Each structure stands twice: as C-alpha cells, then as structure tokens.
C-alpha cells in the first residue's frame, strides 16, 4: 500500500523586507548551513511575526531568538539580527511565551532596528530549520520583497515507507548519536583539529571556534554542559566520557590514535598586544599541561591510593618494611612517580608534535639511576663546583657547571620534560631537513637526544626547577602564614577553577609539594572542596521531588564524593538556585577545618575514596583523623546549607530551554 501524501510546509516571512538566500546571511554559522536550511530577511520594519504554525519551544532570555516546533516535525529557529545576543535584550520586545501555540503570521512582538544598527550589529533576520538533515528533503525559497506573514518558502518533507510523517534518520543511536550531534554542533568534522578526553570532558581543539553552536552541543543526549578554556572547547559528559570519545573518533577518521593531525598541537592566531601574548602563553601552557596529564591522571590517582594502602599495611604490621612483599608493592605504587618524566615525555611530545619515543628517552635521562645518585651524593663524593645564591652546582658537563636537584626532584616535576618536548618539536624539523634521508633514522635521534638532553640538564632544567620550586614554596609560605585562612579561601573558591578547566594549572604545584617536602596541604584543601560539591548534589537528591533531578543527583553525588565534581557542578549545582554557592560555603568550612587540624596529603587522590592519601608513611598522625573530621563536617555543612537555602522546587521549572532545540546563537543559553 502506498504511503499517504504529506502536504509541504509553507514558511512565512517573519518581518517585512527583502528575502535572501541563506548563503548571503552575514553569519558563517548560518550561511554555511551548519544549523540547517533556511533563509534570511533584510528587514525594513521591526514588527515580528511567526514564520510557521506550531508550539513555542524556546524564547531566549535576551529576546533575540524564538524556537517553534511544527506538528509535522520541523524545528524552526527565528533569529533576530546577527550577534544580537550581546545586546542583552534591549532592542527586543517579544510577547510570546514558552509552550504557546502560534500560527504563521501571528505577531510575536517587535525589534528596534535603529537601536540594533546603532550598536554596530547587523539586523538581518534568519529563519532556519534546525533539524533539516532529518526532516527536510528540500527547501524552496522565493527571493525578493515580501510583507511580514507572506509565504516565501516551501519545505518539502522527507518521507519513509513505514511512517510517512517521520523524518529520515541516519540509524545512529546511543553514544554514536551523541557523537554525531556533538560533531555537528562544533562545526562539523572538518572544523576539528584534534580531540582528547579527561575523566569527565571531551576536549576539542577546533580550527574556528566561531562555528560552534553551544546550544546544539548541550542539547545532545548525554551532554551536561560546555566550557571554553586553555584553547579547548570542552564538552562535559560525565562517567561515559570514554564511550562518547570513542564514538567521536570512530566518526572522524583523522582523529584516530596515532594520526599526525590528531596529535599535533593546534595552531592558534598569534596575538598582537603584550596582554594578548600573556593570555596566549598562559592558554597554551594550560593546553599542554592538560594534554600531557589527562592520559595519566587516573594512574597517578591509583598510585597515590596504593601508596596510602601500603602505609596502612605497615602501620598495622600486616607487611614489614624489610620484606620483598613490601618492596614489590612499593614498586607498584612508586614507579609511576619515579618515572613520571618518561611518561609525561611521551604524552607531551604527542601534544606538541615531537617524536614521543625520543622525548620519553630524554625523560629517562632525567631519572637515570646514576644521574639521580650524582644529585644525591655528598660533597665528598662530588665536589661543589660553584654556588649562586641558593643554587648549588654539583656536577659538570664538559667543564660546564650543572645543578642537579636533590632528591630526584625531576621525577615529580612535569615542567622540565615539557620544555624538552617543546625543544624537540623545534629541533626535529630542522634535523629532518638537513640530515640526508639515507642516515636520518640513526643520526636524527642521536643528535636530538644529545642536544635536547644537554639543553635541559645544563640550561632549562635548573631554570625551570628554580621557578616551579619557587612557586611551590610561595604557596607553602602563604599556607604557613595562616593555614586556616588559606584553607577558607581556597576551599570556597577552588571549584571556580574547575568550571573553566584551569585547575590543571594547580596540579604541577601539588606535584612539586609532594616532591618537596613530600606532602601537599594544598591538595588536602582541594579534597574538601570536592566533597562540598557532592554535599550540594546530595541535598538535591534528598529534597527534590522531581524524578529527573533525583536521577541526575544520585550518580553526581557519588562521583563528587569520589573526587570528580564536574557532573555535580555542570549537571546540577550551577543550574539550579544557589546550589553552587551553598556547596562552596561547605568547601570554605572544610578548608578552614583542614587548616585548623593541620591536615597534609601524601598522594594525589582526594575526597572520600582517597582516604589512604592522608596516611603519613611514617605512621598515622593527626592528618588522618583531621581529614575525616573536616570531610564529614564539609559534607554536613554543604548538605544543610543547600537543603535549607540552596534551592526551591520552582527552580526546576524555571529551566525554560527545551534541550533538543538547536538554537541559533553561538553563546550558551541561560538555564
């Protein structure tokens, strides 16, 4: 039996003016078709009407955009002007509301064309069918002058044999469908330079961030929120981030592991001012740290927990320190830290475009046993060549004084090997250019290892260690002035860094503290701030009546109490009421108590799952008990503050955006 006929959908002009093709719209996101088929209008009047009949699914708080869903499955976006979201709603006066039924040609309100022009914005009004790929077979446009409400386009709908009114589908489901929507939202596969992921976020390096549609990305199933930081476009997923990442890579072949294009550091426009260079340098540094540390942060956490467990085993006389069992477990726990330059050398080289194997070998030079032994030898074994201030030159290289950090400090610092990766990325192309191909495979690595290792050992290593050590000592000095006050401030504000992904800048400081003096009070404060966000999510889970909120809050609470706060913050705490603030109050109290009890931390892993990290290897002390007291008080304060003052049930109804509408503006829509 043949499928019944479906009438084509007619679209009306939303304003009086000249109808133009979508390609002529002065906005690359729309003109490229990234948000679907459509058309533009050069308005001569500010009266705005509905372009189609249907249900209003979105009204932007700034009044510059309206979403309408038709009965036959079209999702239509009306966007008033270009980049007018920046005008904060001043030129717009819309009378339409969410869930209102409208008919084509019905008045929606007005916009002040003169005010838009005076603000330096374009008044071009855009109509886009945001689900064109699924629903449209063709869109026929009639260019020329038209009155508001006049028919100017015809949408020919797709039909299928089984369901004549259903839109065609590409057959993707689950994580594959999520990846498809994310890829489309970031500007398509061709706009992706490379992609990595951490514990909760898929992190894109894009060629042009102006092509991104934040709302389209956040509307994808499984996406919690988006953020921009460190030169990355970050899509917050949560526990299933690895599955979504794999689906993205599967759909974009050039991102496959090992691909040169996927691994090379993304290019970025060079700044033209001094402030611009500072921002550019900081952003690049954060990007390299992130790309270098993300693949190993889980292993670092596991190693820290294992070190704490080993301390507990020895404390309770289950394992003796002199036994082979102790040695084997200690090797399992400590090898990650001891050989960190080798591992970070590999990951940072991939991020910067150098040869990972060669840079890993250079990392091996920094941790080679005889080099470490030389650094730790007494003056009688290796005479002190010179002293400059507090810097001791305890060795030499062809007569050039060399300062090796004591205690194998290179093992805990990631900056010297990152500098080595950067040097290698600059030297490698030069060597490949000048060394004949017939001997390149032998002499290029030989020269690169020798040159870069020499530069790091003699020049850059001591400089970087002095700077990073100074930063760590400065943080320790601030903590020593008033650990409780520092805990109060850091505990209350630290998660703000996580929002922007800038917390990666703190990790090297924590690593340096663990290297010297061997523990990190800073990381102990960070642990309290993690538990605080979990307390806020827990209050939502207990008090909220909405099944949807409870479904989100349960897993988010567990995740935060295990040290991963993004699902709680992005999925709940930043969205509803004052939850992030009340949870951060709990973090401030926890940081204060952490300081009052003088809590230290000997590993990376925080929150409740990281309790072994608070065990002093020399024996359980006040840090362990202080951790439990501070953590439970943090949880209680965060929970109670959120439960009584953080939100009310109506906050959940105030989320006006319908998640599956593809919005036209490039800025995140307020929730």
N, C-alpha and C positions, 0 to 999 in steps of 0.2 A: 504494500500500500504506500502511495507516495506521501511525503510529508506535507502537512498543511502549509499554506503560504503565510509568510510573516510580512506585515507591512513595513516598509522602510521608515526609519525615524527621521523626522524633519527637525532641523535646528534653526532657531531664530537668531537674529542679530540682537545682542544684549544691550547695545547702545546705538544711537543714530551716528552714522559715519560711513567711511569707505571700508569695504570688506577686502582684506588682503590675504594672500596665501600664507600658510604657517611659516614657510621658509623666509618670508620677508619680515617676520617679527624680530625686533632688535633684542633678543634674549637667546643666547646659544642653547640653553636647556630646552626651551620650547621649539625654536626653529630647527633644531636637529631631530626633532621627533622623539626625544628621549622620554617625554611624558605622554606620548600618544599623538594621534592625528588630531587636526583641528584647524582653526583659522584665527586671524586677527582682525581687529577693527580699529581704524584711526578715528577716534570719536570727535564729533563736533558738538555734542550735547552731553551733559553729565547725568541725565536720567538713566537708570539701570533697570533692566527687566530680565526675567528668567529666560535663558535660551532654550530650555526644554521643560516639559511637564514631568514632575516626579516628586521625590521626597528629599528634603534638605538634609544632607548627612554631615555637613561641616560648615561652620561660619567662623572664619578666622577672627581672633580677638581684635586684630588691628583693622578689620573690616575690608581688607583688600582682596579677599578670596571667598568663594562660596562653592561648596560641592553639592551636586544633585544626582541622585540615583533614579533612573527611569524604570518603569515597570518591565521593560524588556531587557534589562540587564546592563544598560550603558551607565558608566560612571563618568559624569561630566564635571569638569572644573571650570569655573569662571574666575579669571584672574584680572583684576583691575589695575592696569599700569605695570611697569617693569621696575622691580626692586622697590616697590612702594611699601613693602613691609617695614622699611626703615623709617617711614613717616609716622609710625605709631598710631595710625588710625585717624589722624587729624583731617585729611581731606574726604573721609568717607562717612556716610550716614545711611546705614542699612537698617531696614525694618524687618527683615526676615529672621527667623529663629530656627534652631535645630529641630529636626523632625517635622517641620511644617510641610504640608503638601502645597505645591505651587504648580501653576500651569504656564505654558510657554507664553511669553508676552506680559506676564503679571509683573507689576512694579516690585522691585526689591529694595529700592532706595535711590541714593544719588551719590555722585562724587564731584568734588570741586576741581575741575580741570585746571583752572588758573593756579590754584594752590599747589597742585602736583608739578606743574611746569615751573613755578617759582622756586620749588625745592630742588630743581635740577633733575627731575625724574621724567621718564617717558610715559605718556598717557595711553599708549597702545593697550587695548583691552583684548584678552585672549580667551578663547574657548577651546578646551582640549578634552578629548575622550581618553581618559587616563588608562582604561583597560582595552585600548584599541587592538593590541595583539591577540587578545582573547575574543573580543566581541565584534570587531569590525572587519567586513570584507572590503569595504571601500567607503571613502567619504568624498562626496561630490560637492564642490563649492561654487557658488555664483558670485564672482567678484563684482565690485562696483559699489555705488552709493546705495544705502539702504536705511530705512527707518527702523527704530527700535521695535522689535517684535515681528518684523517681516521675515519670512522664510528665506534663508540664504544658503543652507547646506542640507544635503540628504545623506544620512548614514545608512549604508547597506549592511545589514547584519549578517553575521556568519550563521550558517545552518548546519546541523548534523543530522544524520539519518535517524538516530534514536530520539533525539529531542530537538525539534525544530527551533525552539526558543532558546536553547542552550548555546552559550558561546563555545567556540572551539578551544580545546585545551591541548597543551603540549605533552600531557601524560605524566608530568613530573609530580611527585608527591613527597611529603616528609622533608628531610634535610635537603634533598635535591631541589624541591620547590622553593625552600627558603633561600638557598644559594642563588637560584635563578633571579628571585626578586631583589636580593641584595646587589647582585651584579648589575642588574638594570638600573637600580637606584643610584649606584656610584658612577653612572655614566657609561655603562657597558664595558665589555671585556677589553676593548681597545684603550680604555682610559686607565686600566690597572697596570701599574708598572711592576709591583711585587706585593706579596701578602705574607704575613706571618700571623701567629696567634699566641696568646698567653693563656692564663688559667681561665679567663672569662671573656676575652675580647678577640675578635678577628680584626687584625690591624692592617689596613691597606695603605700602600704608598701609591698615590694617584698622579697622573700626568697633569690633570687640570681639575682642581677641587671645585671650580665654579660650575662644573657639570653635575655635581652631586645634588640629589633631591633627598634631603634628610627625612622628610615625611614618608617618602616612598620606602626608604630603608626601614624606618621604625615600624611601618605597617606590615612588614613581612612577618610571617608566623615565626615565633621563637626569638625575635629581636626585642631586647629590653629597652635599649636606647642607643644613642650615638654620641661621640665626642670627637673633638679635634685637639691634638696635642703632639708635640715633638715631630711635626711634619707628617703625622699619620692621621688617617681617617679611621677611627676606632668604632667598631660595631660590637656593642655589649650583648653577649649571648647568654652566658652562664655556664652551667655544667656541661652542656652539649656542644661547647665551642669546637672541640676537636672534630666532631661529626660534620658540623657546618663548614669548617675549614676544608676538610677533605672533599666535601661536595663542591665547594667553590673551585678548588684546584682541578677537580675532575672536569668541570665545565669550561675551564680556561686553560688550555694545554700549555701555554707559555709560562704558567706559574708552577709547573711541575718541579719537584725537588731536584736540585742539581742544575737546573737551567740557568745559563749565564744571565739571562734577562731577569729571571726571578730573584737571583741572589745579589745582583749588582746594586749598589747604593743608588737610590733615586735622585735624579737631578732636581734642582730647585732654582728658581730665578735668583740671581745674585742681587743683594741689597745695594742701595746707592747712598745710604747715610750711615753715620757712625752707630747710631742707635739700631739701625736696621742690621748692621753687621753683628752687633752684640746679640740681638734676637736670633739672627740666623745661626750664629755659632752655638748658642745655647740649645736651640731647637735641634741642630744637627747632632750635638753631643748627646742629648736625651734620646734621639732616634737610634744612635749607635749603641748606647748603653742598653736600651730596650731590646734591640735586635740581637745583641750579644747575650743578654742574660735570660731572655724568655725561654730558650730551649733547655736551660739548665736549672731554672729556679726551683722546679719541683724536686730535682735530685739534691739540690742544696738543702731544701727543707727536710727531705728524708734523711740526709746525712746528719743534720743537726739533731733530729729526734733520736737517731741511733746513738749518737754520742751521749745524749742525756740518759738513754736507757742503760748504756754501758756504765755510766756513773752510778745509777741506781743499783745495778747488779753488784758493783764493787762495794757500794755503801752498805748493802745488806749481806755482804760476804757470800754472795752466790758465785761470784767469779773473782779469783785472786789476780792482782795486777801482774804477777810474775809468770803467769801460765801462758801456754800457747793459745788457749781459748781467748784470753783477753787480747793477745796480740792480733789474732785473726779478726775479731770483732772491731778492734781499734782500726785496723787497716780498712775494713769495710766502711767505717764511719768517717775516717780522716782522709782517705785517698782523694775524695772529691775536692777537699780544701787544699791539700798539699799540691795537687796537680792542676789547680784551677787555671793558671796561666796557659797550660796546654789546651784545655777545653775551651776557654774563652778565646784563645788564639784562633781556634778552628771556627767558632761561631762568628766572631767579629770579622774575620777575614772574608767569610761568605757575605756578610753585610756590606763590607767596604769594597768588595770586588777583587780581593787578593787571593792567592793560592792558599786554601785552608791548611793543607798538609805542611807547607813550608812554614807558615806562621805558627802552627802547632809545635813544630820542631824548635822554633825560636823560643816559644814558651817553655819547652823542655830545657833550653839553655839556662833560663832563669831559675829553674828548680833542680838543676843537675846536682847530685849529691856533693861532689867536690866543690862546686861553687857555693852551695849552702854552707858547707863545712868551713870554707875560707871566710865567709861572712861572720860565722860564729866563733872563729878562732880567737884566742887571746893575743895580746900584743907580743907575747914571747914567741908565738908561732908565726905570726905575720905582723911585721913591724908597721907602726902607724907612719904613713908617708907624710901626711900633712893634715892640718886642721884648718877649716874655715868656719868660724863661728862654732856651731854645734855639729857641723858635718865632719865626719872622720873619714879620711881616705885610707882604707885599709888594704889596698892591693893596687896593682898597676897593670897596664896593658901596653906592651912595647914602650915602657917608661912613662906612659900617661897615667896619672893618678886616677883611681877608680874608687868610688864609695859604694860598697855593698851594704844593704840594710841588714841589720842583725835580726836573728830570729826567723829567717826565711820569710820576711815580710812580703817579698814579691809574690809569694803563694797566695796571699789574701787580698792583694790589690789587683784590680782589673785594669787600671789605667795604663801602666807601662806596656802591657801586651796590646791594648787597644791602640796606643801610639805606634807600636811595632806593626800592627795591621795597616794603619794609615801609611806608614813609611813604605811598607811592602807594596801597597796599592799604587804608590807613585813610582817606585823603582822598577817594578815588574815590566810595565810597558816599555820603559827605556831599555832594559836589558833585552827584551824580545826584539826590539828594533835593531839593536847594534850587534848582537851576537849571531853569527851565522847559524842557519837552521840545522846544519849537519851536526853541530856540537851543542846546540841550545839546551837540549834536555839534560845535559850534565852540568854545563858551566853556568847557566842561568840560576838554578837552585843554589849552586855552590856560592856564587857571588852574592846572591840575595841573602842567604843565611849569614854569611860573613859580614856584609855591610850593615844589615839591619841589626844583628846581634851586637855588633860593635857600637853602633849609634845608641842603642838602648842602654847597654851596660855603662858606657863612658859618659854619655851626654844626657839623654832624655830620661832614663830610668831614675837617676838621682834627683833630677829636677822635679819629675812627676811625683816621686815618693815624698819629697820635701813639701810640695804643695798639698797633696792629699793628706799627708800626715798632719800638716798644719791645720787643715780644715777639721779633721777629726779631733785634734787637740783643742781647737777653738770650741767645738761643740761640747767636748768633755769639760772644758773650763766653764762654759755657761751653765752646764748641769751642776758643776761643783759649787758655783756661786749660790744657787738655790735649786736643788733638785726638785723639791715640791712645786715651786713656782713654774719652773720649766716644764714639769710634768703636766701641770694645769693647762698651760698654754698649748703645748704640743698635743696633748691628749684631746683637747677640744677642737683643734684646727687641722690635725694631720689628714683626716679623711677628705678635706677640701683638695689636697694634692691629688688624691686618688681620682677625684672627679675628672681632672684634666690629664690624668696619666703621668703626672710629674713626680709621683712617688718613687719612680725609678732613680731619680737623682739622689735619693736618700740611701739607697742600697749600698753604693760604694762607701759611704760614711760608716754604715753599720759594719760592713766587711772590714774596714780599717780598724774600727774599735775592737772587733773580735780578734784581729791580729795583734793589736797592742792597745789596751792592756790585757786582752784576752776575753773580754766580756763587753756587752753593749747595753748600757742603761737606756739609750735612745730606743733600741728595739723593744725594750720592756714597756715603754710608754706606748709605742705603736701597737703592741699587743692589746693593751687596754682599749684603745680606740676601735679596734676590730670588734671586740666583744660588745662595745657600746652600740654599734650599728645592729648587731644581732639582737640586742635587747629591744631596740625600737621595732624591728620586724616581729619579734615575739609578741609584743603588745598588740600589734595589728592582728596577728593570728588569733590571739585570745579574745580580743574585744570585738573585732569587726564581725558584722553579721553577713556580709556579702560572701557567698561561696567562692567567687572569683578571687577575692582578696585573700581569703584563707588558703586557697590553693597555691597562690604565689608566696604567701608569707611563710608557710611551713618549711619548704626547701631553702628559702632565702635565709631563714634563721639558722638552720643547720650549717649552711655554707659560711655565714659570717662567724659563727662560733668556732668554725674550723679554720678561720683566718682568711677567707675570701669574701670581701664585703660588697663587691660590685652588684651581684644580684639583688641584695637587700637595698642598696642605695638607689640604683637605677630603676629597679622594678617597683619599689615601694616608697622608700623614705624621702626621696627627692620629689616625688609626685604628689603626695597627699598631705595636706595640712602642714604642720610644722614638725613632722617626724624627724627629719634630718637634724633639726636644731635641738629637739629634746634628746635625741640619741647622742648628739655631740656633747650635750651637758653631762651625760653619763660618762663620756670619754674624758672630759675635763676632770671630773671627780676621780675617775680611775687613775689618770695620770698624776693627780695630786697625791693619792694614796701610794702609788708606785714610788714616788719620790720620798714620801714620809717613811716608808718601810725600807728605803734604800735598795730597791729590787734591781738585780742585774740579770743578764741573759747571756748564756754561753752558746746559743745556736741561732739559726735564722727563723725557725718556725714559731709563730706566736699563737695567741688565743688558747682555748682550752686544749685543742689537740696537740699543742706544742709545749705542754707542761714539762716534758723532760728537758727542754732547753733551759729551764730555770734551776736545774740541779748543778750546783758547783762541783766540778770534777774532783775537788779536794775534800768534798763532804757536804751533805745537806746543811744549809745555813738559812739565815733569815730571808734570803731571796725567794726560796721555795714557798715558805709559808706566807710571805708578803704577796707573792703572786696570787695565791688562792684567795686571800682576803680582798685584795684590790680587784680581782676579776669578778668575784661574786657581788661585791658592792657596786661595781660598774654595771653589771647586769641588772641589779635591782633598781638602781637609780634611773638608768635608761628606760627600763620597763615601766616603772611607775610614772616617770615624767611624761612618757609617751602615752600611757594608758589614760591619764587624767587630763593632760594638757596638749597632747600632740595632734589630735585629730578628732573629728566627729563624723558620724555616719554619712552626713550630707556631702562631705568632701569627696566620697567615692562617686557620687552622682555628678560632681562638677567637672568630671573629665569629659569635655564636650566633643573631643575629636573621635570620629569613628575610625578605628585603626586601619581599615582596608581601603580608605580613600587615598588616592595618590594626589597629594597636594602640589600646588604649583610653585610655591615659594621655596627658596633654597635654604631658608633658615628653619631651625626646629620650631614646631608649633607648640605653644604653651599648653601644658596639661594641668 
